[in-house]
Amino acid sequence: MGSSATVLHPLAGGLAVLLVAAATVAVGSIGFRLSRTTSDFYVASRTVSARWNASAIGGEYLSAASFLGIAGLVLAGGVDMLWFPLGYTAGYLVLLVLVAAPLRRSGAYTLPDFAESRLASRPVRMVSSALVVGIGWLYLLPQFQGAGLALRTVTGFSPTVGAALVAGVVVLNVLAGGMRSITFVQAFQYWLKLTAIALPVAFLLLAWSADGAPNPAEQGLPSGRTDVRTTLPATVTLVAEVPTTLYVEGEVGPVTEDGGEPGTRGPDAVTQLNGDLRLAPGERVVVRSGSVVEVPAGQPVPHAEPVSASTGADWAQPLSGAGGRDHPLYATYSLVFALFFGTMGLPHVLVRFYTNPDGRAARRTTAVVIGLLGAFYLFPPIYGALGRIYTPDLLLTGRADTVVLALPGRLLPDPWGELVSALLVAGAFAAFLSTSSGLVVSVAGVLSQDLLHKDALRPGHPPVRAGADTSVRRFRVATVLTVFVPLLLSLSTTRVGLADTVGLAFALAASTFCPLLVLGIWWRGLTAPGAIAGLATGGATASAAVTLTMFGGPYDGWAGALLAQPAAWTVPLAFAVMVGVSLLTKRRVPARVGRIMVRLHAPEGVSVDRRA
Amino acid sequence: MTPPDRQSPGPQRVRVTSPRMRATASQPRRAVDDIDEQTGIGEVYMRALVGSQLRLALGVLGGFVVSLCALPVLFALAPALRRVEVLGVPLPWLLLGVLAYPMFVVAAWAYVHAAERAERDFADLVERR
């Protein structure tokens, strides 16, 4: 197996990235020609056709977590990880049946718009705005991290460069054209991503069957078919399942008692090693970034924490806890819960619905989206399964998220390996750019309308409608701010995998906006105090769990499982609080709730008065 | 010569009808008027629509939850199922990785058609004179 740090010639990789960035900005500028007024800027004047819109939703939704993260999870955690793509898709089915048409008919531009018009309450609007920004930042974080990781894998640049590059292109793109350009860009990105993930699978499967089609489920613990030699891109804590002998050139040290960050204990704790390192089963050892590690062919590869090794048979079976996940049944259900009910609460997903001409079109678009997502998600797990056989070293370096990019170089002879890698790199960058752009547009919109407005907190401040008095300049300031905060955060935390961080964003969205939307649309009894209490409860509990998982811990057993997958308890809690407080404040039910119900639910063909 | 101005003052033709006729035969009241005026009857129509749409939504969700979310329990209770293979592919991989997606698409289109039918029925009902 190759020992080079990159999977691709840096020039070819850089070229692929530049091409995607240039194409994105070029396609975006077509929209720029057409976007002149402020209302164009925000919602593409609602003239986007359903087919464009469905592609654009797909393009925007398929993020780094989908393109890279799922394959990485499957490589480490096996069949249980297929619930991630299933949940990402099923979230749209839930959105379709509970939210799509009424939300479009509400005529609101953003989630805070919906909250305010439904409950006639400025405070609800402010709480919603703060949550939109929080969820947006949490979702942008793994996009920038993924971009850094991918650029490092293909070119060897530092992760900071990749993250900054994507952030820069996104800012440029959003500032150049706003939503109109984004719609064209996103639709283009979906088809680019589908091609980039699907086409290489054909080549990879051909090479795999020429290799005798080895079955990953029949393997023991993951081990290299040839000697595995790899350079660590980051400091890792290695654990071996069986007595293992590694050859190490670099710095090695014991794990500190207090379980602090590995390798940060000062120079005396670390020894320089140029030779064999013997590990007893269960023994943990810290190996510093930049060290070269070699594992002989056929010997199981020690895994980087927090992933633990599992045999092929365990990996292929559901609920086996493969990869070291505790309480797999609870974790599976809680994850499914977060993904099913979190999709409707993601800011960049909702803003797409306003570009549908009416409620009926919103429904049809959503149904098309489910098909488009399903088509895409057939492919990433194949990379994860092939990675079990051909890239076990990624479990050693803790870089399972790069399996999609690493495989072609291992399986295909050059120049095919290089060409296919370049296509995958292009797809990965399309994923970062499209999701980040969509998120930035919606978060910056909310930030500039509500939180940056000088009168925003003054009581009695009239509701601000996008396109009315929101200046384009404030939107631009908000755009830069929206990108800058998660970019800074992305440089600090790397412990949690891409798809897991995205999972936490879903959990936060499910615990806050899901109850607000579902109760707001279907239940007349919702009151402003109830909504605020529910949003606060769901937001506080879910974000506490997110913070502890990302910066505290790691926690074992039930505490770890409940914090890493909080949705199963935070979502019902938020619903209960919202309903309970609403029932206690019955007098605060908006007087115009009957009118609002007409507006949300009356089909377009019926000639009724829709004024709220 | 300029065309005659329609708004110009002057004698205009006025339609005279009996109050009784207007109330009954020629201008029957429609349900949309009740909805617009937020009368009790209008409220009943709206609650019927929202209720039927909600039942449809919960029905789709229920069917989908029962069929999909039963899988982890099934795998937990019947471990033998975890190792069943279909055409060389383990059953859990086939179900979760491939077959679930066409199921989603079918459920989505079935829902869209049912919801649109419910809306057409509602429109026919409330627009009828």
Interface residues (C-beta under 8 A of the other chain):
Chain A: V79 L82 W83 L86 T89 A90 Y92 L93 V94 L96 V97 L98 A101 A217 A316 Q317 P318 L319 S320 L329 T332 Y333 V336 R360 R363 R364 T366 A367 I370 G371 G374 A375 Y377 L378 P381 W522 G594 R595 M597 V598 H601 A602 P603 G605 V606 S607 V608 D609
Chain B: V32 I35 D36 Q38 E43 M46 L49 V50 Q53 L54 L56 A57 V60 L61 F64 L68 C69 L71 P72 V73 F75 A76 R82 R83 P90 P92 W93 L96 G97 V98 A100 Y101 P102 F104 V105 A107 A108 W109 Y111 V112 A115 E116 E119 R120 F122 A123 V126 E127
